[in-house]
Amino acid sequence: MTVYLTGDTGPTSDMETIVRRFYHPNLAVANMDGVSNMGPEEAAFAMIKLVKPAAVIPSHAEEAVTPTDK
């Protein structure tokens, strides 16, 4: 099994040419929040059209953990 973690990125041509054609991932974890990385529509495009894994796990990596104001 090969897993691809998108990290903090948007759709790029490397997703098709390097990730899909060279590594052939079966599973992708798509980080998305629409601010510092892909939004839901961009992530769907990247996974369906560029990477084409058998399965995708959506992830929201930029959620606030602890409020800083008191």
mmCIF file of the N, C-alpha and C atoms, coordinates in Angstrom:
data_MODEL
# 
_entry.id   MODEL 
# 
loop_
_atom_site.group_PDB 
_atom_site.id 
_atom_site.type_symbol 
_atom_site.label_atom_id 
_atom_site.label_alt_id 
_atom_site.label_comp_id 
_atom_site.label_asym_id 
_atom_site.label_entity_id 
_atom_site.label_seq_id 
_atom_site.pdbx_PDB_ins_code 
_atom_site.Cartn_x 
_atom_site.Cartn_y 
_atom_site.Cartn_z 
_atom_site.occupancy 
_atom_site.B_iso_or_equiv 
_atom_site.pdbx_formal_charge 
_atom_site.auth_seq_id 
_atom_site.auth_comp_id 
_atom_site.auth_asym_id 
_atom_site.auth_atom_id 
_atom_site.pdbx_PDB_model_num 
ATOM 1   N N  . MET A 1 1  ? 0.844   -1.174 0.000   1.00 0.00 ? 1  MET A N  1 
ATOM 2   C CA . MET A 1 1  ? 0.000   0.000  0.000   1.00 0.00 ? 1  MET A CA 1 
ATOM 3   C C  . MET A 1 1  ? 0.889   1.237  0.000   1.00 0.00 ? 1  MET A C  1 
ATOM 4   N N  . THR A 1 2  ? 0.507   2.213  -0.811  1.00 0.00 ? 2  THR A N  1 
ATOM 5   C CA . THR A 1 2  ? 1.188   3.502  -0.846  1.00 0.00 ? 2  THR A CA 1 
ATOM 6   C C  . THR A 1 2  ? 0.193   4.573  -0.454  1.00 0.00 ? 2  THR A C  1 
ATOM 7   N N  . VAL A 1 3  ? 0.556   5.413  0.518   1.00 0.00 ? 3  VAL A N  1 
ATOM 8   C CA . VAL A 1 3  ? -0.313  6.474  1.029   1.00 0.00 ? 3  VAL A CA 1 
ATOM 9   C C  . VAL A 1 3  ? 0.302   7.823  0.695   1.00 0.00 ? 3  VAL A C  1 
ATOM 10  N N  . TYR A 1 4  ? -0.526  8.754  0.232   1.00 0.00 ? 4  TYR A N  1 
ATOM 11  C CA . TYR A 1 4  ? -0.087  10.112 -0.080  1.00 0.00 ? 4  TYR A CA 1 
ATOM 12  C C  . TYR A 1 4  ? -0.766  11.079 0.876   1.00 0.00 ? 4  TYR A C  1 
ATOM 13  N N  . LEU A 1 5  ? 0.013   11.873 1.618   1.00 0.00 ? 5  LEU A N  1 
ATOM 14  C CA . LEU A 1 5  ? -0.492  12.927 2.492   1.00 0.00 ? 5  LEU A CA 1 
ATOM 15  C C  . LEU A 1 5  ? -0.236  14.254 1.793   1.00 0.00 ? 5  LEU A C  1 
ATOM 16  N N  . THR A 1 6  ? -1.312  14.990 1.507   1.00 0.00 ? 6  THR A N  1 
ATOM 17  C CA . THR A 1 6  ? -1.154  16.214 0.725   1.00 0.00 ? 6  THR A CA 1 
ATOM 18  C C  . THR A 1 6  ? -0.368  17.292 1.448   1.00 0.00 ? 6  THR A C  1 
ATOM 19  N N  . GLY A 1 7  ? -0.434  17.329 2.769   1.00 0.00 ? 7  GLY A N  1 
ATOM 20  C CA . GLY A 1 7  ? 0.230   18.406 3.497   1.00 0.00 ? 7  GLY A CA 1 
ATOM 21  C C  . GLY A 1 7  ? -0.493  19.717 3.252   1.00 0.00 ? 7  GLY A C  1 
ATOM 22  N N  . ASP A 1 8  ? 0.180   20.844 3.467   1.00 0.00 ? 8  ASP A N  1 
ATOM 23  C CA . ASP A 1 8  ? -0.413  22.169 3.278   1.00 0.00 ? 8  ASP A CA 1 
ATOM 24  C C  . ASP A 1 8  ? -0.141  22.631 1.848   1.00 0.00 ? 8  ASP A C  1 
ATOM 25  N N  . THR A 1 9  ? -1.017  22.235 0.937   1.00 0.00 ? 9  THR A N  1 
ATOM 26  C CA . THR A 1 9  ? -0.802  22.573 -0.471  1.00 0.00 ? 9  THR A CA 1 
ATOM 27  C C  . THR A 1 9  ? -2.129  22.727 -1.193  1.00 0.00 ? 9  THR A C  1 
ATOM 28  N N  . GLY A 1 10 ? -2.060  23.252 -2.367  1.00 0.00 ? 10 GLY A N  1 
ATOM 29  C CA . GLY A 1 10 ? -3.200  23.291 -3.263  1.00 0.00 ? 10 GLY A CA 1 
ATOM 30  C C  . GLY A 1 10 ? -2.940  22.327 -4.405  1.00 0.00 ? 10 GLY A C  1 
ATOM 31  N N  . PRO A 1 11 ? -3.867  22.223 -5.351  1.00 0.00 ? 11 PRO A N  1 
ATOM 32  C CA . PRO A 1 11 ? -3.657  21.340 -6.496  1.00 0.00 ? 11 PRO A CA 1 
ATOM 33  C C  . PRO A 1 11 ? -2.441  21.798 -7.318  1.00 0.00 ? 11 PRO A C  1 
ATOM 34  N N  . THR A 1 12 ? -1.575  20.859 -7.657  1.00 0.00 ? 12 THR A N  1 
ATOM 35  C CA . THR A 1 12 ? -0.405  21.165 -8.481  1.00 0.00 ? 12 THR A CA 1 
ATOM 36  C C  . THR A 1 12 ? -0.259  20.092 -9.556  1.00 0.00 ? 12 THR A C  1 
ATOM 37  N N  . SER A 1 13 ? 0.451   20.421 -10.607 1.00 0.00 ? 13 SER A N  1 
ATOM 38  C CA . SER A 1 13 ? 0.679   19.439 -11.669 1.00 0.00 ? 13 SER A CA 1 
ATOM 39  C C  . SER A 1 13 ? 1.519   18.264 -11.177 1.00 0.00 ? 13 SER A C  1 
ATOM 40  N N  . ASP A 1 14 ? 2.320   18.477 -10.125 1.00 0.00 ? 14 ASP A N  1 
ATOM 41  C CA . ASP A 1 14 ? 3.115   17.388 -9.550  1.00 0.00 ? 14 ASP A CA 1 
ATOM 42  C C  . ASP A 1 14 ? 2.234   16.270 -8.993  1.00 0.00 ? 14 ASP A C  1 
ATOM 43  N N  . MET A 1 15 ? 1.013   16.592 -8.607  1.00 0.00 ? 15 MET A N  1 
ATOM 44  C CA . MET A 1 15 ? 0.106   15.562 -8.093  1.00 0.00 ? 15 MET A CA 1 
ATOM 45  C C  . MET A 1 15 ? -0.170  14.504 -9.160  1.00 0.00 ? 15 MET A C  1 
ATOM 46  N N  . GLU A 1 16 ? -0.240  14.940 -10.398 1.00 0.00 ? 16 GLU A N  1 
ATOM 47  C CA . GLU A 1 16 ? -0.470  13.989 -11.487 1.00 0.00 ? 16 GLU A CA 1 
ATOM 48  C C  . GLU A 1 16 ? 0.834   13.368 -11.971 1.00 0.00 ? 16 GLU A C  1 
ATOM 49  N N  . THR A 1 17 ? 1.823   14.199 -12.277 1.00 0.00 ? 17 THR A N  1 
ATOM 50  C CA . THR A 1 17 ? 3.032   13.684 -12.906 1.00 0.00 ? 17 THR A CA 1 
ATOM 51  C C  . THR A 1 17 ? 3.931   12.891 -11.973 1.00 0.00 ? 17 THR A C  1 
ATOM 52  N N  . ILE A 1 18 ? 4.049   13.306 -10.732 1.00 0.00 ? 18 ILE A N  1 
ATOM 53  C CA . ILE A 1 18 ? 4.939   12.597 -9.808  1.00 0.00 ? 18 ILE A CA 1 
ATOM 54  C C  . ILE A 1 18 ? 4.159   11.667 -8.888  1.00 0.00 ? 18 ILE A C  1 
ATOM 55  N N  . VAL A 1 19 ? 3.168   12.203 -8.188  1.00 0.00 ? 19 VAL A N  1 
ATOM 56  C CA . VAL A 1 19 ? 2.442   11.395 -7.199  1.00 0.00 ? 19 VAL A CA 1 
ATOM 57  C C  . VAL A 1 19 ? 1.709   10.232 -7.870  1.00 0.00 ? 19 VAL A C  1 
ATOM 58  N N  . ARG A 1 20 ? 0.869   10.530 -8.850  1.00 0.00 ? 20 ARG A N  1 
ATOM 59  C CA . ARG A 1 20 ? 0.080   9.463  -9.482  1.00 0.00 ? 20 ARG A CA 1 
ATOM 60  C C  . ARG A 1 20 ? 0.927   8.562  -10.386 1.00 0.00 ? 20 ARG A C  1 
ATOM 61  N N  . ARG A 1 21 ? 1.670   9.164  -11.308 1.00 0.00 ? 21 ARG A N  1 
ATOM 62  C CA . ARG A 1 21 ? 2.372   8.357  -12.320 1.00 0.00 ? 21 ARG A CA 1 
ATOM 63  C C  . ARG A 1 21 ? 3.592   7.615  -11.781 1.00 0.00 ? 21 ARG A C  1 
ATOM 64  N N  . PHE A 1 22 ? 4.256   8.171  -10.768 1.00 0.00 ? 22 PHE A N  1 
ATOM 65  C CA . PHE A 1 22 ? 5.448   7.515  -10.251 1.00 0.00 ? 22 PHE A CA 1 
ATOM 66  C C  . PHE A 1 22 ? 5.152   6.652  -9.021  1.00 0.00 ? 22 PHE A C  1 
ATOM 67  N N  . TYR A 1 23 ? 4.400   7.213  -8.049  1.00 0.00 ? 23 TYR A N  1 
ATOM 68  C CA . TYR A 1 23 ? 4.172   6.496  -6.791  1.00 0.00 ? 23 TYR A CA 1 
ATOM 69  C C  . TYR A 1 23 ? 2.906   5.636  -6.780  1.00 0.00 ? 23 TYR A C  1 
ATOM 70  N N  . HIS A 1 24 ? 1.918   5.947  -7.592  1.00 0.00 ? 24 HIS A N  1 
ATOM 71  C CA . HIS A 1 24 ? 0.672   5.179  -7.678  1.00 0.00 ? 24 HIS A CA 1 
ATOM 72  C C  . HIS A 1 24 ? 0.015   4.956  -6.302  1.00 0.00 ? 24 HIS A C  1 
ATOM 73  N N  . PRO A 1 25 ? -0.372  6.015  -5.591  1.00 0.00 ? 25 PRO A N  1 
ATOM 74  C CA . PRO A 1 25 ? -0.936  5.816  -4.252  1.00 0.00 ? 25 PRO A CA 1 
ATOM 75  C C  . PRO A 1 25 ? -2.295  5.124  -4.288  1.00 0.00 ? 25 PRO A C  1 
ATOM 76  N N  . ASN A 1 26 ? -2.508  4.229  -3.329  1.00 0.00 ? 26 ASN A N  1 
ATOM 77  C CA . ASN A 1 26 ? -3.799  3.568  -3.166  1.00 0.00 ? 26 ASN A CA 1 
ATOM 78  C C  . ASN A 1 26 ? -4.719  4.404  -2.285  1.00 0.00 ? 26 ASN A C  1 
ATOM 79  N N  . LEU A 1 27 ? -4.118  5.147  -1.363  1.00 0.00 ? 27 LEU A N  1 
ATOM 80  C CA . LEU A 1 27 ? -4.856  5.929  -0.370  1.00 0.00 ? 27 LEU A CA 1 
ATOM 81  C C  . LEU A 1 27 ? -4.261  7.317  -0.309  1.00 0.00 ? 27 LEU A C  1 
ATOM 82  N N  . ALA A 1 28 ? -5.121  8.329  -0.168  1.00 0.00 ? 28 ALA A N  1 
ATOM 83  C CA . ALA A 1 28 ? -4.655  9.702  0.009   1.00 0.00 ? 28 ALA A CA 1 
ATOM 84  C C  . ALA A 1 28 ? -5.339  10.300 1.229   1.00 0.00 ? 28 ALA A C  1 
ATOM 85  N N  . VAL A 1 29 ? -4.583  11.101 1.979   1.00 0.00 ? 29 VAL A N  1 
ATOM 86  C CA . VAL A 1 29 ? -5.128  11.885 3.078   1.00 0.00 ? 29 VAL A CA 1 
ATOM 87  C C  . VAL A 1 29 ? -5.064  13.330 2.600   1.00 0.00 ? 29 VAL A C  1 
ATOM 88  N N  . ALA A 1 30 ? -6.227  13.927 2.374   1.00 0.00 ? 30 ALA A N  1 
ATOM 89  C CA . ALA A 1 30 ? -6.299  15.274 1.801   1.00 0.00 ? 30 ALA A CA 1 
ATOM 90  C C  . ALA A 1 30 ? -6.568  16.301 2.903   1.00 0.00 ? 30 ALA A C  1 
ATOM 91  N N  . ASN A 1 31 ? -5.527  17.067 3.268   1.00 0.00 ? 31 ASN A N  1 
ATOM 92  C CA . ASN A 1 31 ? -5.700  18.150 4.230   1.00 0.00 ? 31 ASN A CA 1 
ATOM 93  C C  . ASN A 1 31 ? -6.425  19.298 3.544   1.00 0.00 ? 31 ASN A C  1 
ATOM 94  N N  . MET A 1 32 ? -7.437  19.809 4.208   1.00 0.00 ? 32 MET A N  1 
ATOM 95  C CA . MET A 1 32 ? -8.170  20.932 3.623   1.00 0.00 ? 32 MET A CA 1 
ATOM 96  C C  . MET A 1 32 ? -8.778  21.802 4.698   1.00 0.00 ? 32 MET A C  1 
ATOM 97  N N  . ASP A 1 33 ? -8.729  23.099 4.467   1.00 0.00 ? 33 ASP A N  1 
ATOM 98  C CA . ASP A 1 33 ? -9.429  24.059 5.309   1.00 0.00 ? 33 ASP A CA 1 
ATOM 99  C C  . ASP A 1 33 ? -9.854  25.284 4.514   1.00 0.00 ? 33 ASP A C  1 
ATOM 100 N N  . GLY A 1 34 ? -9.343  25.418 3.297   1.00 0.00 ? 34 GLY A N  1 
ATOM 101 C CA . GLY A 1 34 ? -9.728  26.527 2.443   1.00 0.00 ? 34 GLY A CA 1 
ATOM 102 C C  . GLY A 1 34 ? -9.018  27.826 2.758   1.00 0.00 ? 34 GLY A C  1 
ATOM 103 N N  . VAL A 1 35 ? -8.083  27.817 3.715   1.00 0.00 ? 35 VAL A N  1 
ATOM 104 C CA . VAL A 1 35 ? -7.348  29.027 4.071   1.00 0.00 ? 35 VAL A CA 1 
ATOM 105 C C  . VAL A 1 35 ? -5.876  28.852 3.706   1.00 0.00 ? 35 VAL A C  1 
ATOM 106 N N  . SER A 1 36 ? -5.185  27.965 4.418   1.00 0.00 ? 36 SER A N  1 
ATOM 107 C CA . SER A 1 36 ? -3.759  27.755 4.150   1.00 0.00 ? 36 SER A CA 1 
ATOM 108 C C  . SER A 1 36 ? -3.506  26.545 3.267   1.00 0.00 ? 36 SER A C  1 
ATOM 109 N N  . ASN A 1 37 ? -4.548  25.830 2.910   1.00 0.00 ? 37 ASN A N  1 
ATOM 110 C CA . ASN A 1 37 ? -4.439  24.728 1.957   1.00 0.00 ? 37 ASN A CA 1 
ATOM 111 C C  . ASN A 1 37 ? -5.751  24.590 1.206   1.00 0.00 ? 37 ASN A C  1 
ATOM 112 N N  . MET A 1 38 ? -5.971  23.491 0.521   1.00 0.00 ? 38 MET A N  1 
ATOM 113 C CA . MET A 1 38 ? -7.128  23.323 -0.361  1.00 0.00 ? 38 MET A CA 1 
ATOM 114 C C  . MET A 1 38 ? -8.461  23.416 0.381   1.00 0.00 ? 38 MET A C  1 
ATOM 115 N N  . GLY A 1 39 ? -9.447  23.945 -0.327  1.00 0.00 ? 39 GLY A N  1 
ATOM 116 C CA . GLY A 1 39 ? -10.820 23.863 0.137   1.00 0.00 ? 39 GLY A CA 1 
ATOM 117 C C  . GLY A 1 39 ? -11.427 22.559 -0.366  1.00 0.00 ? 39 GLY A C  1 
ATOM 118 N N  . PRO A 1 40 ? -12.671 22.264 -0.010  1.00 0.00 ? 40 PRO A N  1 
ATOM 119 C CA . PRO A 1 40 ? -13.285 21.002 -0.407  1.00 0.00 ? 40 PRO A CA 1 
ATOM 120 C C  . PRO A 1 40 ? -13.360 20.792 -1.923  1.00 0.00 ? 40 PRO A C  1 
ATOM 121 N N  . GLU A 1 41 ? -13.689 21.835 -2.678  1.00 0.00 ? 41 GLU A N  1 
ATOM 122 C CA . GLU A 1 41 ? -13.807 21.691 -4.132  1.00 0.00 ? 41 GLU A CA 1 
ATOM 123 C C  . GLU A 1 41 ? -12.445 21.432 -4.765  1.00 0.00 ? 41 GLU A C  1 
ATOM 124 N N  . GLU A 1 42 ? -11.419 22.158 -4.298  1.00 0.00 ? 42 GLU A N  1 
ATOM 125 C CA . GLU A 1 42 ? -10.066 21.950 -4.824  1.00 0.00 ? 42 GLU A CA 1 
ATOM 126 C C  . GLU A 1 42 ? -9.559  20.548 -4.485  1.00 0.00 ? 42 GLU A C  1 
ATOM 127 N N  . ALA A 1 43 ? -9.828  20.111 -3.262  1.00 0.00 ? 43 ALA A N  1 
ATOM 128 C CA . ALA A 1 43 ? -9.381  18.775 -2.839  1.00 0.00 ? 43 ALA A CA 1 
ATOM 129 C C  . ALA A 1 43 ? -10.066 17.692 -3.669  1.00 0.00 ? 43 ALA A C  1 
ATOM 130 N N  . ALA A 1 44 ? -11.364 17.862 -3.912  1.00 0.00 ? 44 ALA A N  1 
ATOM 131 C CA . ALA A 1 44 ? -12.088 16.875 -4.726  1.00 0.00 ? 44 ALA A CA 1 
ATOM 132 C C  . ALA A 1 44 ? -11.503 16.820 -6.132  1.00 0.00 ? 44 ALA A C  1 
ATOM 133 N N  . PHE A 1 45 ? -11.243 17.977 -6.725  1.00 0.00 ? 45 PHE A N  1 
ATOM 134 C CA . PHE A 1 45 ? -10.631 18.010 -8.060  1.00 0.00 ? 45 PHE A CA 1 
ATOM 135 C C  . PHE A 1 45 ? -9.270  17.323 -8.056  1.00 0.00 ? 45 PHE A C  1 
ATOM 136 N N  . ALA A 1 46 ? -8.430  17.668 -7.079  1.00 0.00 ? 46 ALA A N  1 
ATOM 137 C CA . ALA A 1 46 ? -7.086  17.104 -7.015  1.00 0.00 ? 46 ALA A CA 1 
ATOM 138 C C  . ALA A 1 46 ? -7.118  15.586 -6.880  1.00 0.00 ? 46 ALA A C  1 
ATOM 139 N N  . MET A 1 47 ? -8.015  15.082 -6.057  1.00 0.00 ? 47 MET A N  1 
ATOM 140 C CA . MET A 1 47 ? -8.068  13.633 -5.837  1.00 0.00 ? 47 MET A CA 1 
ATOM 141 C C  . MET A 1 47 ? -8.687  12.897 -7.025  1.00 0.00 ? 47 MET A C  1 
ATOM 142 N N  . ILE A 1 48 ? -9.783  13.435 -7.568  1.00 0.00 ? 48 ILE A N  1 
ATOM 143 C CA . ILE A 1 48 ? -10.496 12.751 -8.654  1.00 0.00 ? 48 ILE A CA 1 
ATOM 144 C C  . ILE A 1 48 ? -9.748  12.847 -9.984  1.00 0.00 ? 48 ILE A C  1 
ATOM 145 N N  . LYS A 1 49 ? -9.231  14.018 -10.298 1.00 0.00 ? 49 LYS A N  1 
ATOM 146 C CA . LYS A 1 49 ? -8.628  14.243 -11.617 1.00 0.00 ? 49 LYS A CA 1 
ATOM 147 C C  . LYS A 1 49 ? -7.108  14.066 -11.658 1.00 0.00 ? 49 LYS A C  1 
ATOM 148 N N  . LEU A 1 50 ? -6.409  14.358 -10.548 1.00 0.00 ? 50 LEU A N  1 
ATOM 149 C CA . LEU A 1 50 ? -4.949  14.345 -10.594 1.00 0.00 ? 50 LEU A CA 1 
ATOM 150 C C  . LEU A 1 50 ? -4.332  13.102 -9.952  1.00 0.00 ? 50 LEU A C  1 
ATOM 151 N N  . VAL A 1 51 ? -4.681  12.835 -8.695  1.00 0.00 ? 51 VAL A N  1 
ATOM 152 C CA . VAL A 1 51 ? -4.038  11.738 -7.957  1.00 0.00 ? 51 VAL A CA 1 
ATOM 153 C C  . VAL A 1 51 ? -4.690  10.391 -8.243  1.00 0.00 ? 51 VAL A C  1 
ATOM 154 N N  . LYS A 1 52 ? -6.002  10.348 -8.254  1.00 0.00 ? 52 LYS A N  1 
ATOM 155 C CA . LYS A 1 52 ? -6.787  9.144  -8.552  1.00 0.00 ? 52 LYS A CA 1 
ATOM 156 C C  . LYS A 1 52 ? -6.484  7.932  -7.658  1.00 0.00 ? 52 LYS A C  1 
ATOM 157 N N  . PRO A 1 53 ? -6.488  8.118  -6.323  1.00 0.00 ? 53 PRO A N  1 
ATOM 158 C CA . PRO A 1 53 ? -6.289  6.973  -5.439  1.00 0.00 ? 53 PRO A CA 1 
ATOM 159 C C  . PRO A 1 53 ? -7.572  6.148  -5.347  1.00 0.00 ? 53 PRO A C  1 
ATOM 160 N N  . ALA A 1 54 ? -7.464  4.948  -4.804  1.00 0.00 ? 54 ALA A N  1 
ATOM 161 C CA . ALA A 1 54 ? -8.651  4.103  -4.614  1.00 0.00 ? 54 ALA A CA 1 
ATOM 162 C C  . ALA A 1 54 ? -9.542  4.648  -3.501  1.00 0.00 ? 54 ALA A C  1 
ATOM 163 N N  . ALA A 1 55 ? -8.944  5.305  -2.496  1.00 0.00 ? 55 ALA A N  1 
ATOM 164 C CA . ALA A 1 55 ? -9.709  5.850  -1.368  1.00 0.00 ? 55 ALA A CA 1 
ATOM 165 C C  . ALA A 1 55 ? -9.051  7.140  -0.883  1.00 0.00 ? 55 ALA A C  1 
ATOM 166 N N  . VAL A 1 56 ? -9.876  8.027  -0.306  1.00 0.00 ? 56 VAL A N  1 
ATOM 167 C CA . VAL A 1 56 ? -9.397  9.306  0.217   1.00 0.00 ? 56 VAL A CA 1 
ATOM 168 C C  . VAL A 1 56 ? -9.952  9.505  1.619   1.00 0.00 ? 56 VAL A C  1 
ATOM 169 N N  . ILE A 1 57 ? -9.101  9.948  2.528   1.00 0.00 ? 57 ILE A N  1 
ATOM 170 C CA . ILE A 1 57 ? -9.527  10.347 3.868   1.00 0.00 ? 57 ILE A CA 1 
ATOM 171 C C  . ILE A 1 57 ? -9.414  11.868 3.934   1.00 0.00 ? 57 ILE A C  1 
ATOM 172 N N  . PRO A 1 58 ? -10.547 12.583 4.099   1.00 0.00 ? 58 PRO A N  1 
ATOM 173 C CA . PRO A 1 58 ? -10.458 14.042 4.246   1.00 0.00 ? 58 PRO A CA 1 
ATOM 174 C C  . PRO A 1 58 ? -9.945  14.380 5.639   1.00 0.00 ? 58 PRO A C  1 
ATOM 175 N N  . SER A 1 59 ? -9.133  15.428 5.723   1.00 0.00 ? 59 SER A N  1 
ATOM 176 C CA . SER A 1 59 ? -8.554  15.832 6.998   1.00 0.00 ? 59 SER A CA 1 
ATOM 177 C C  . SER A 1 59 ? -8.618  17.342 7.128   1.00 0.00 ? 59 SER A C  1 
ATOM 178 N N  . HIS A 1 60 ? -8.879  17.820 8.346   1.00 0.00 ? 60 HIS A N  1 
ATOM 179 C CA . HIS A 1 60 ? -8.912  19.246 8.625   1.00 0.00 ? 60 HIS A CA 1 
ATOM 180 C C  . HIS A 1 60 ? -7.811  19.536 9.624   1.00 0.00 ? 60 HIS A C  1 
ATOM 181 N N  . ALA A 1 61 ? -6.646  19.908 9.125   1.00 0.00 ? 61 ALA A N  1 
ATOM 182 C CA . ALA A 1 61 ? -5.450  20.012 9.961   1.00 0.00 ? 61 ALA A CA 1 
ATOM 183 C C  . ALA A 1 61 ? -5.297  21.332 10.693  1.00 0.00 ? 61 ALA A C  1 
ATOM 184 N N  . GLU A 1 62 ? -6.011  22.361 10.332  1.00 0.00 ? 62 GLU A N  1 
ATOM 185 C CA . GLU A 1 62 ? -5.776  23.697 10.892  1.00 0.00 ? 62 GLU A CA 1 
ATOM 186 C C  . GLU A 1 62 ? -6.816  24.126 11.932  1.00 0.00 ? 62 GLU A C  1 
ATOM 187 N N  . GLU A 1 63 ? -7.440  23.197 12.592  1.00 0.00 ? 63 GLU A N  1 
ATOM 188 C CA . GLU A 1 63 ? -8.438  23.554 13.595  1.00 0.00 ? 63 GLU A CA 1 
ATOM 189 C C  . GLU A 1 63 ? -7.761  24.106 14.845  1.00 0.00 ? 63 GLU A C  1 
ATOM 190 N N  . ALA A 1 64 ? -8.324  25.177 15.391  1.00 0.00 ? 64 ALA A N  1 
ATOM 191 C CA . ALA A 1 64 ? -7.771  25.765 16.623  1.00 0.00 ? 64 ALA A CA 1 
ATOM 192 C C  . ALA A 1 64 ? -7.865  24.762 17.763  1.00 0.00 ? 64 ALA A C  1 
ATOM 193 N N  . VAL A 1 65 ? -6.809  24.668 18.544  1.00 0.00 ? 65 VAL A N  1 
ATOM 194 C CA . VAL A 1 65 ? -6.756  23.707 19.640  1.00 0.00 ? 65 VAL A CA 1 
ATOM 195 C C  . VAL A 1 65 ? -7.202  24.332 20.945  1.00 0.00 ? 65 VAL A C  1 
ATOM 196 N N  . THR A 1 66 ? -6.628  25.476 21.302  1.00 0.00 ? 66 THR A N  1 
ATOM 197 C CA . THR A 1 66 ? -6.901  26.130 22.577  1.00 0.00 ? 66 THR A CA 1 
ATOM 198 C C  . THR A 1 66 ? -7.056  27.626 22.349  1.00 0.00 ? 66 THR A C  1 
ATOM 199 N N  . PRO A 1 67 ? -8.111  28.224 22.876  1.00 0.00 ? 67 PRO A N  1 
ATOM 200 C CA . PRO A 1 67 ? -8.233  29.683 22.767  1.00 0.00 ? 67 PRO A CA 1 
ATOM 201 C C  . PRO A 1 67 ? -7.145  30.363 23.584  1.00 0.00 ? 67 PRO A C  1 
ATOM 202 N N  . THR A 1 68 ? -6.604  31.472 23.085  1.00 0.00 ? 68 THR A N  1 
ATOM 203 C CA . THR A 1 68 ? -5.523  32.165 23.781  1.00 0.00 ? 68 THR A CA 1 
ATOM 204 C C  . THR A 1 68 ? -5.998  33.353 24.592  1.00 0.00 ? 68 THR A C  1 
ATOM 205 N N  . ASP A 1 69 ? -7.228  33.808 24.397  1.00 0.00 ? 69 ASP A N  1 
ATOM 206 C CA . ASP A 1 69 ? -7.704  34.966 25.154  1.00 0.00 ? 69 ASP A CA 1 
ATOM 207 C C  . ASP A 1 69 ? -8.347  34.512 26.467  1.00 0.00 ? 69 ASP A C  1 
ATOM 208 N N  . LYS A 1 70 ? -8.141  35.305 27.514  1.00 0.00 ? 70 LYS A N  1 
ATOM 209 C CA . LYS A 1 70 ? -8.731  34.999 28.830  1.00 0.00 ? 70 LYS A CA 1 
ATOM 210 C C  . LYS A 1 70 ? -9.374  36.206 29.414  1.00 0.00 ? 70 LYS A C  1 
# 
